[in-house]
Amino acid sequence: MPKELRKRGKKKKAQQAEQPEHVPQQPQKVEPSWIVQPKEETTQNDTEAPFGYVDVDVKAYFRTVDIQIRAWQDAARDLEDDGQSDPNEERRMFFVAALKEMAGKEKQLSTDPDCSIILERMLYSMDDFVRRVFVDSLAGSYDVLVKHRFASHVCQTLFTVAGQTIAREQRGILPVIATSEDSGELRTMTELIVDVCEELFAVSTVLVMDAFGSHVMRALLLLLSPTLAAKQEAGRGDVRSKKSAKWKARQGPLKSVFEEASNEDSIAYSQPAAFKSSVQRFLHAVRQGLDPNETRALAANKVASPTLQILLAVESEQQMTEEEDSLMDRVLVGLVSSSRNKANSDFPVSDYITTLLRDPTSSHLLETIVTECPANAFSNLWAIYFRGALPKIASHPVANFVLAKAFERVDVAQLVGIFTELKNVWEKMIQTSRTGVLRAVIDRAAALKSCGPEVTEAVWASIRATTADGKKLLVPCMLRLQTVQDYEKLGQQEGDQKRKRESDDDARQPKVQGAVLLQSLLRMPEPFNDLVIQSLQNFSMEEVLALAKHPISSRVLDALLDSSTVPTKAKRQFVQSLIGHYHTLVDDRIGSRVGDRCWAFSDTYLKEKIARSLISQESFLAASYYGKFFARNLNLYLLQRRPDEWRTAQANRTKFASATEVKQDANHTRSELPLTKKRKRDANRAKDEIDELFAGALGKKVKRTALEGLQETDTSTLLDSGLADVMGAIKAAPSEGKKQRKGRS
């Protein structure tokens, strides 16, 4: 066999055979692998479990805790309690036992791969006192925990829910603490968070670039800046990556299992003075730890770039952007300081910013820059890097997002120049489905209440509508992102079955980008939103119903009814056009939601017209899976017998209650409605005597879960004895029962 084809084991034996015989070999004592561990393995274990491993029995116990909390979070709340017992008492006792088992093991549980997610789930159900104890128990180790693979997510969740506790502390809602001589003073959550920041100031530059610590630092910065946190929740949040958010979604709902905490998830609070000082110290620490070149290098780093975005937003909120050597000035290569010192000078073009504009990672950073930079710096940034190159930027697959974000800050003069530069690019945007720039320019024109004719011209140019008949096809063409010629050609091929293909079927379906464009057009001032209104009025009833039953195109009708710039006359005309077809409209999952919006918009007179048109369809609505929910609002029984009371009841309904009832998410389905909370019976209603007899014989209602632990023989015995008691009670009071039944008839 050739030497190059020999195995590694053979070669090793040959080398051992070539050793000289006169070299004495010392006998080596071979220890079992479970006694002696290699140094590499020991180091790895210290990294994975810096505070030690969790005991097997403790881990098994917390698995049962996780299963129970999941069951409580997934189960529907039963509101048919008798009002005497606390429905949360059992859960509180369960949590007390779990917290006692967790005491002293918080660090080990946080670094455990299985128990860390259980701690995250428990944090949402902890009260303020327990959360403060948990934060205090981790004190002194945050510099290690925030860089740990699993403990970092526990810290992130802890900083997320800590805002609720801080908000209650500012309102003076503090838990009652039983003091003793042995226990020390427990600080408030605000003081504890400030101490956590003191631990992390020294490693702030490391956390910016750490794969596990960067998202913790983002969560902490948002906790220190509540105004910025509200903006992040309203827009696109950068706290979690897509991979992390997807993994967290698979863990089921993370929320409190107690009923009293269900409405306290989004409590706003003002920034304490200590938080303002801490966030400024974070900014100074990052500035001192990184030089300008290292700061600019963070833009293309997938880990550090989102954290740098938060730092720039915090710097702008603290009004520290125009300071000397600020982070914003570093990223813009001195443009902020130059704009402050030389307002009318020409600035050189930086290739670094041009690279940011077209890079998939750093373009998000540039979006934050154009949003948060000072006004004079934005004017120079627009003049240097955007003006004159708008057609290329608008057609770029990455840079067009930055351009759309920059449109939110342009003034009227700059907006007019935009329409001039992009007049030959609108059609290409529609054909390539990159409509973000067109939508942004329409929204900016609506906000400034100007450039209405320019918007109209851009819309007609985007679909190549040159004739009056072509302009009537605005809604179907814009929904499908097609020109008028392509839409008409597609309509001519519908009759030919041989030419139908899957691509043609996709071309006929409404697109999300087109629906968003139409909604933006409906928010334009009154003379200019007639483009969409007139196009909708040319639809046949079959086309309107098809539009209302589609999950994408139905949003256009929602904007028609909700937009404050659409005339009331056009809204009433649309609602009246559906009279005679409401039973068909609401017999659909999406169409029923549009029907609810039409009902919420209508006044009492229009509601009566809609209800009387559906009297003949009462049986149809009752048999419809979705229409029966719409029929509940009609109350046709009261309308037919006491119309005056029906009108009074409809007039007394507040607009706030109606809007809350119909404003649901697009993904919310009617199939979920039977699982909602049941109404409580009126406690003031007089109980009849026969109900009291049954209640006295059987006692309180027994839940089904209480019978699951009984054997079959025990259950039958219990039911038989209950029936015997009921029959005996009825025989004992025959006259009362007859009198009550007579009254019911």
RODO-502240 format. One record per residue (C-alpha): x negated, y, z negated. Coordinates in steps of 0.2 Angstrom, whole numbers, padded with zeros to 4 digits, always signed. Example, Ala and Ser with C-alpha at 12.3 -4.5 7.8 and 13.67 -1.06 7.14 Angstrom:
BEGIN
-0062-0022-0039-0068-0005-0036
This chain:
BEGIN
+0000+0000+0000-0007+0017+0004-0012+0028-0011-0001+0042-0006+0015+0031-0007+0011+0024-0025+0023+0028-0039+0018+0040-0053+0018+0026-0066+0005+0016-0056-0006+0031-0054-0006+0034-0073-0011+0016-0077-0026+0017-0065-0032+0033-0073-0031+0024-0090-0041+0009-0083-0055+0020-0077-0059+0026-0094-0077+0021-0100-0076+0006-0112-0089+0014-0124-0077+0028-0129-0069+0023-0145-0050+0026-0146-0043+0031-0162-0027+0021-0166-0012+0033-0166+0003+0031-0178+0019+0031-0168+0033+0039-0178+0051+0037-0173+0059+0051-0163+0072+0055-0177+0058+0059-0189+0046+0070-0179+0053+0083-0167+0043+0092-0154+0040+0110-0156+0049+0115-0141+0065+0107-0146+0064+0115-0163+0062+0132-0155+0077+0129-0144+0088+0124-0159+0083+0139-0168+0089+0150-0153+0105+0140-0152+0109+0140-0170+0099+0154-0179+0109+0152-0195+0111+0133-0195+0123+0121-0188+0141+0119-0193+0146+0103-0203+0155+0090-0193+0170+0089-0205+0171+0108-0205+0171+0109-0186+0185+0095-0186+0195+0106-0198+0194+0121-0187+0199+0111-0172+0216+0108-0181+0217+0126-0185+0215+0130-0167+0229+0118-0162+0241+0125-0174+0237+0143-0169+0240+0139-0151+0256+0131-0155+0262+0146-0164+0256+0158-0150+0264+0148-0137+0281+0144-0146+0296+0156-0143+0301+0166-0159+0317+0160-0167+0326+0175-0173+0341+0165-0180+0335+0165-0198+0346+0168-0213+0337+0184-0219+0332+0176-0235+0316+0167-0232+0301+0175-0224+0297+0167-0207+0278+0171-0209+0276+0164-0226+0271+0147-0220+0258+0155-0208+0251+0166-0221+0248+0151-0232+0240+0142-0218+0228+0157-0214+0224+0158-0233+0217+0140-0233+0208+0143-0216+0200+0159-0223+0194+0150-0239+0186+0137-0228+0178+0150-0218+0170+0160-0232+0151+0159-0232+0151+0151-0215+0155+0166-0204+0138+0166-0195+0137+0148-0192+0154+0147-0185+0151+0162-0174+0136+0154-0166+0145+0137-0164+0150+0134-0146+0167+0126-0151+0171+0137-0166+0167+0154-0159+0183+0154-0148+0193+0149-0164+0186+0164-0173+0191+0175-0159+0209+0168-0160+0209+0171-0178+0203+0189-0177+0220+0194-0169+0230+0187-0184+0219+0194-0198+0225+0208-0208+0215+0224-0211+0207+0218-0227+0201+0201-0220+0194+0210-0205+0184+0221-0216+0178+0207-0226+0173+0198-0210+0163+0213-0203+0154+0215-0220+0150+0196-0220+0140+0198-0204+0130+0213-0210+0112+0212-0207+0113+0200-0193+0121+0210-0179+0105+0212-0170+0104+0193-0168+0123+0189-0166+0126+0202-0152+0112+0193-0141+0119+0176-0144+0128+0166-0131+0143+0163-0141+0142+0175-0156+0142+0189-0144+0160+0186-0139+0165+0185-0157+0157+0202-0160+0166+0209-0144+0183+0203-0150+0179+0210-0167+0176+0227-0160+0191+0226-0149+0203+0223-0163+0194+0235-0176+0203+0249-0167+0219+0244-0174+0212+0244-0192+0204+0261-0189+0220+0269-0183+0230+0263-0199+0216+0269-0210+0218+0287-0202+0236+0286-0206+0233+0282-0224+0239+0264-0223+0226+0254-0234+0228+0237-0241+0230+0234-0259+0214+0226-0265+0213+0217-0282+0197+0223-0290+0187+0214-0303+0170+0217-0312+0161+0204-0302+0167+0210-0285+0159+0226-0277+0167+0240-0267+0173+0235-0250+0170+0249-0237+0183+0255-0224+0182+0249-0207+0175+0266-0201+0161+0265-0213+0157+0247-0208+0156+0251-0190+0144+0265-0193+0133+0253-0202+0134+0241-0188+0128+0255-0176+0113+0259-0188+0108+0241-0186+0109+0242-0167+0101+0258-0163+0083+0251-0163+0089+0237-0150+0100+0248-0139+0089+0248-0124+0087+0229-0125+0106+0227-0126+0108+0237-0110+0099+0224-0100+0103+0208-0111+0115+0196-0102+0125+0193-0118+0122+0209-0127+0128+0221-0114+0146+0218-0115+0146+0219-0134+0138+0236-0132+0151+0242-0120+0165+0236-0132+0156+0246-0146+0154+0261-0136+0173+0261-0131+0177+0258-0150+0167+0274-0154+0176+0284-0140+0194+0280-0141+0199+0293-0127+0187+0284-0115+0195+0267-0120+0212+0273-0116+0206+0278-0098+0198+0261-0096+0214+0252-0101+0224+0263-0089+0212+0260-0075+0199+0247-0071+0191+0240-0086+0172+0236-0086+0171+0227-0103+0172+0210-0097+0165+0202-0081+0177+0193-0069+0169+0176-0075+0172+0180-0093+0189+0186-0090+0194+0171-0081+0187+0160-0094+0196+0169-0108+0213+0168-0098+0211+0149-0098+0211+0149-0117+0229+0154-0118+0237+0170-0126+0226+0178-0139+0238+0188-0150+0244+0189-0168+0255+0175-0174+0264+0186-0187+0279+0196-0181+0275+0212-0190+0259+0215-0180+0267+0212-0163+0270+0231-0160+0253+0237-0166+0242+0231-0152+0240+0248-0144+0238+0261-0159+0229+0277-0154+0217+0285-0166+0206+0301-0165+0187+0300-0165+0180+0301-0182+0166+0313-0185+0154+0299-0190+0159+0290-0173+0154+0305-0163+0137+0306-0172+0134+0287-0169+0138+0288-0150+0127+0303-0148+0113+0293-0157+0116+0279-0145+0113+0291-0130+0097+0298-0137+0091+0281-0141+0093+0275-0123+0085+0291-0116+0070+0289-0127+0068+0270-0124+0069+0272-0105+0060+0283-0093+0069+0290-0077+0063+0277-0065+0069+0263-0077+0086+0272-0079+0088+0272-0060+0083+0254-0059+0098+0249-0070+0110+0254-0056+0107+0238-0045+0106+0227-0060+0122+0217-0061+0121+0216-0080+0115+0233-0084+0125+0243-0071+0142+0242-0080+0134+0247-0097+0126+0262-0088+0143+0267-0081+0150+0267-0099+0135+0277-0105+0138+0290-0091+0156+0291-0095+0152+0293-0114+0139+0306-0110+0152+0316-0100+0165+0315-0114+0152+0321-0126+0148+0336-0115+0130+0331-0114+0129+0329-0095+0121+0346-0092+0108+0344-0106+0089+0343-0100+0084+0325-0095+0102+0318-0096+0106+0301-0090+0117+0309-0076+0103+0320-0071+0091+0305-0070+0103+0295-0059+0106+0309-0047+0087+0313-0046+0088+0330-0054+0104+0336-0044+0113+0341-0060+0099+0352-0067+0095+0359-0049+0114+0364-0047+0114+0373-0064+0098+0383-0060+0099+0385-0041+0117+0386-0036+0115+0392-0018+0099+0383-0013+0097+0368-0001+0093+0352-0010+0083+0337-0002+0092+0321+0002+0087+0307-0009+0086+0289-0001+0090+0282-0018+0108+0290-0019+0111+0284-0001+0106+0266-0006+0119+0268-0021+0132+0272-0008+0131+0256+0001+0126+0243-0012+0140+0232-0018+0134+0233-0036+0128+0251-0038+0142+0258-0028+0153+0256-0044+0140+0267-0053+0142+0280-0040+0161+0280-0042+0158+0284-0060+0146+0298-0055+0158+0307-0043+0171+0306-0057+0161+0312-0072+0148+0323-0065+0150+0342-0067+0160+0353-0055+0145+0362-0047+0135+0346-0046+0150+0337-0037+0151+0352-0024+0132+0349-0020+0134+0330-0020+0149+0332-0008+0140+0344+0004+0124+0334+0004+0129+0315+0005+0148+0315+0011+0152+0330+0022+0147+0327+0040+0146+0308+0038+0164+0304+0033+0168+0293+0049+0153+0281+0045+0157+0281+0026+0175+0278+0029+0172+0263+0040+0159+0255+0029+0165+0240+0019+0157+0246+0002+0155+0265+0004+0174+0268+0008+0178+0264-0010+0166+0278-0016+0173+0290-0004+0191+0286-0010+0186+0290-0027+0177+0306-0022+0194+0312-0014+0201+0313-0031+0191+0329-0035+0191+0338-0018+0199+0355-0016+0210+0362-0003+0196+0368+0008+0187+0351+0007+0203+0342+0010+0206+0351+0027+0189+0347+0032+0192+0329+0029+0207+0328+0040+0196+0337+0054+0182+0324+0052+0193+0308+0051+0206+0312+0065+0199+0299+0076+0196+0285+0062+0214+0283+0055+0219+0270+0068+0203+0260+0064+0207+0260+0046+0224+0252+0049+0217+0239+0061+0203+0234+0049+0215+0234+0033+0203+0246+0025+0217+0259+0020+0209+0265+0003+0203+0281+0011+0220+0285+0019+0229+0281+0003+0217+0292-0007+0219+0307+0005+0238+0306+0004+0238+0305-0015+0226+0320-0016+0237+0330-0004+0252+0326-0014+0243+0331-0030+0238+0348-0022+0255+0350-0014+0246+0355+0002+0241+0348+0020+0258+0341+0023+0257+0343+0042+0239+0336+0042+0246+0320+0033+0260+0318+0045+0248+0319+0060+0236+0306+0052+0251+0294+0049+0257+0295+0067+0239+0293+0073+0236+0278+0062+0250+0268+0070+0249+0277+0087+0267+0283+0087+0269+0296+0101+0288+0294+0105+0303+0297+0094+0308+0278+0095+0290+0274+0090+0291+0285+0074+0307+0276+0069+0296+0260+0067+0285+0268+0053+0290+0256+0039+0289+0240+0048+0272+0245+0057+0264+0252+0041+0270+0237+0031+0261+0225+0043+0246+0236+0046+0250+0236+0065+0252+0249+0078+0268+0252+0087+0262+0244+0103+0256+0228+0093+0273+0227+0083+0283+0228+0099+0273+0215+0108+0275+0204+0093+0293+0206+0093+0294+0201+0111+0285+0185+0108+0297+0180+0094+0309+0172+0106+0296+0160+0113+0294+0146+0102+0279+0139+0112+0269+0155+0108+0271+0155+0089+0256+0152+0079+0251+0153+0061+0241+0169+0065+0257+0177+0072+0267+0171+0056+0254+0180+0045+0255+0195+0056+0274+0196+0053+0272+0196+0034+0271+0213+0024+0254+0218+0017+0250+0225+0000+0239+0239+0008+0254+0244+0019+0266+0244+0004+0254+0255-0006+0253+0267+0008+0272+0269+0010+0273+0272-0009+0260+0286-0008+0270+0294+0007+0286+0293-0004+0277+0303-0017+0274+0318-0005+0284+0334-0006+0302+0333+0001+0299+0339+0019+0285+0326+0022+0292+0310+0014+0306+0311+0027+0295+0300+0038+0298+0285+0027+0316+0289+0023+0322+0291+0041+0313+0275+0045+0322+0265+0032+0339+0273+0037+0337+0265+0054+0336+0247+0047+0350+0235+0049+0358+0228+0033+0349+0211+0036+0332+0220+0037+0336+0229+0021+0340+0214+0012+0325+0205+0019+0314+0220+0013+0322+0219-0004+0319+0201-0007+0301+0201-0003+0289+0203-0017+0278+0216-0008+0290+0226+0002+0302+0228-0012+0290+0239-0020+0294+0252-0007+0312+0252-0012+0307+0254-0030+0296+0270-0025+0311+0276-0016+0322+0276-0032+0309+0281-0044+0299+0295-0035+0304+0312-0041+0300+0320-0024+0313+0310-0015+0330+0319-0014+0344+0313-0024+0355+0313-0009+0344+0300+0000+0344+0289-0016+0363+0289-0017+0364+0286+0001+0353+0270+0000+0363+0264-0015+0380+0266-0007+0374+0258+0009+0372+0242-0001+0390+0242-0007+0398+0226-0001+0381+0217-0001+0376+0217-0019+0381+0199-0022+0369+0194-0008+0355+0205-0015+0356+0200-0033+0356+0181-0028+0337+0181-0027+0323+0182-0039+0316+0198-0032+0332+0206-0025+0340+0205-0042+0326+0217-0049+0330+0229-0035+0349+0228-0039+0345+0232-0057+0335+0248-0052+0350+0253-0041+0362+0251-0056+0350+0260-0067+0349+0275-0055+0368+0276-0052+0380+0287-0062+0396+0282-0070+0406+0285-0054+0394+0276-0043+0393+0261-0055+0412+0260-0054+0412+0259-0035+0398+0245-0036+0407+0235-0050+0424+0236-0041+0417+0230-0025+0410+0214-0034+0427+0210-0042+0431+0198-0028+0413+0190-0030+0415+0187-0049+0415+0168-0047+0400+0169-0035+0390+0179-0047+0394+0168-0061+0388+0153-0051+0372+0162-0045+0356+0158-0055+0350+0176-0054+0366+0185-0051+0374+0180-0067+0361+0192-0076+0367+0206-0065+0385+0202-0069+0382+0205-0087+0379+0223-0084+0395+0225-0074+0406+0219-0088+0420+0216-0075+0432+0209-0088+0433+0226-0097+0434+0236-0081+0449+0226-0075+0459+0228-0091+0453+0244-0100+0444+0255-0087+0444+0270-0098+0434+0261-0111+0422+0254-0098+0419+0271-0091+0415+0278-0109+0404+0263-0112+0394+0266-0096+0393+0285-0100+0386+0282-0117+0372+0272-0112+0356+0281-0113+0344+0283-0098+0329+0277-0109+0338+0260-0113+0342+0257-0095+0324+0261-0089+0317+0249-0102+0329+0235-0096+0324+0236-0077+0306+0241-0078+0298+0224-0077+0282+0217-0070+0282+0210-0052+0277+0193-0057+0291+0192-0070+0304+0180-0065+0322+0178-0070+0318+0160-0075+0310+0167-0090+0325+0176-0097+0334+0161-0105+0318+0159-0116+0319+0177-0123+0325+0181-0140+0343+0177-0144+0354+0191-0151+0358+0191-0169+0376+0190-0174+0384+0205-0181+0382+0204-0200+0397+0216-0203+0409+0205-0193+0423+0197-0204+0421+0178-0205+0436+0168-0204+0441+0155-0217+0438+0139-0207+0419+0145-0204+0417+0148-0222+0424+0130-0226+0411+0123-0213+0397+0133-0220+0402+0128-0238+0402+0109-0233+0387+0108-0223+0377+0122-0231+0364+0132-0221+0359+0127-0203+0346+0114-0203+0333+0117-0189+0329+0103-0178+0310+0103-0183+0316+0099-0201+0324+0083-0195+0310+0076-0184+0301+0069-0199+0316+0058-0204+0319+0041-0199+0334+0037-0188+0343+0028-0202+0341+0043-0214+0347+0055-0200+0363+0046-0197+0366+0044-0216+0364+0063-0218+0376+0067-0203+0389+0054-0210+0389+0062-0227+0390+0079-0220+0405+0074-0209+0414+0066-0224+0411+0083-0234+0419+0093-0220+0434+0082-0219+0437+0082-0237+0436+0101-0237+0449+0102-0223+0461+0091-0232+0459+0101-0248+0465+0117-0239+0477+0112-0226+0488+0128-0227+0473+0140-0224+0467+0130-0209+0484+0130-0201+0486+0148-0204+0469+0153-0197+0472+0142-0181+0489+0150-0178+0481+0167-0179+0468+0163-0166+0481+0157-0154
